[in-house]
């Protein structure tokens, strides 16, 4: 029996609610995909309807409609009782852009347009349009979309920009409640289309261990971290482990290391990084410990004086941390 994807079911249901022929362009606009994608979907829909002896009419310059609509509704309604389409996912235009950015962040190498089209259940033309929107977002954060003929596309930037932009993407794409629930989930088996790249990132480590280690750091330093701050620190540590395993490290110069080591938080953060490094078979260099300390120190600044933090938010986190250390 022919099986339809979720969007194909939705197109079919859309056609069954129409009182007159619907032009291809109208259907494409309604579902926020290209005309070519709709043509491909209609091919599957037509084959499905033929298996039920239902005819899909297509007329150039007139549109698409289903013959004997009420008979079709009855037969299709019966078929839907026996078909499981829960495995399929239709993404909105905004979700497609988010998914593309998420895929490029987590990818270990080049990603092809074909792979993105297969993943998102759309035509390559639709992917190319969504990719343009994704590129606009990337440009704002200093990320470069590199294209290599025969290989595909990948996201590039210096390592600091890459990580801080990734965290900003997560902040924009997911609520703190969603992040909290995923980090505290005891089961990683039920993956969600909406959150799977976030879930893939946090699989870099045991998040319960990370939360406990942050708790110990809080006891050592006397710093109280908000739930939002803890979630962000865990995400950053997972991100650091993921990137180090791929061979990407952060470096810090002597002046930067000398400055951050004046902070009372540095030794506790270095101990934390050494502990999680041993348990996850990851070796963090001094630059990694420096940047993690910056993250924790900025969280402390934010907790102590939210208004002052927001006034400085246009500066990068390293600037905020170093300015705080000089005044301390």
C-alpha positions, 0 to 999 in steps of 0.5 A, a space after each residue: 500500500 502506498 504511504 503518504 508523508 505528513 505534508 502530502 496528507 495535509 495537501 490532500 486534506 487541503 484539496 478536499 476542503 476546496 470548492 474549486 480548482 486550486 492553482 499550484 502556486 496557491 498550494 505552494 504558498 499555503 504550505 511555504 514550499 516551492 512549486 516543484 516540491 508541490 508537483 513532487 508531492 502531488 505525484 505521490 498523492 495521485 498514485 495513492 488516490 489511484 489505488 483507491 480508484 479516486 481521480 486527481 484532476 490537474 489542468 494547466 492554468 486552472 488548477 488541481 481538484 479531486 473528482 467526486 469529493 464526497 466519495 473520496 472523503 469517505 474512502 480516504 477517511 477509512 484508509 487513514 484509520 489504518 495508516 500511521 503517519 506519526 513518523 513524518 514531520 512537516 516543518 514551517 518556513 521558520 523551522 526549516 531555517 532553524 533546522 538548517 542552522 542547527 544541522 550546520 552547527 552539529 555537523 562534523 563536515 560538509 552537508 549536501 543540499 540533497 541531504 538537507 532536502 531529504 531530511 526536511 521532506 522538501 525539494 532542493 529549490 526550497 532548501 536553497 531559499 531557506 539556506 539564504 535566510 539561514 545565511 542572513 542569520 549567520 552573517 549577523 554573528 560573523 559565521 561564514 557559509 563555505 561551499 565546496 563543489 562536490 562536497 556541499 556546505 559547512 559553517 566556518 568561523 574562528 572557534 570563539 565566534 562559532 561557540 558563542 554563536 551556537 549558544 545564541 542560536 540555542 537561546 533564540 530557538 529553544 525556551 529555557 523550559 525546553 532546555 531544562 527538560 531535555 537536560 534533566 531527561 533520564 531517557 535519551 531514547 525518545 528523540 523529537 524532530 523539533 529538538 533532536 540536534 539539541 539532544 544530539 549535542 548534550 549526548 556529548 556527556 552525562 548531563 547529570 554529572 555536569 549539573 552535579 559538578 557545577 553544584 560543587 563549584 558553586 559550593 567552593 566559590 559561594 557563587 549562586 547560579 540561576 537555573 537558566 545559568 546552569 542550563 547554559 553552562 551545561 550546554 557550553 561544556 557539552 559544546 566544548 567537549 563536542 568541538 574538542 573531540 572534532 579537533 577544534 580547540 580554543 587558545 588563550 594568550 599569556 595576558 588573557 590567562 594571567 588576567 583570568 587567573 586573578 579571578 577567584 573562580 578560575 581554580 574551581 573552573 579548572 578543577 571542574 574541567 579536569 574532572 569532566 575531562 577525565 570522566 569523558 576522555 577529553 583533554 582540555 587545554 589552558 585556552 579551554 579552561 580560560 573560556 569556560 572560566 569566562 562563561 562562569 564569571 559572566 554568569 556571576 556578573 549577570 546574577 549580581 547585577 542584571 542591569 549592569 550586565 545588560 548595559 555591557 551586553 553589546 561587548 563580547 563576554 571576554 571583555 565583560 569578564 576582564 573589565 570585571 576582574 580589573 575593577 574587583 
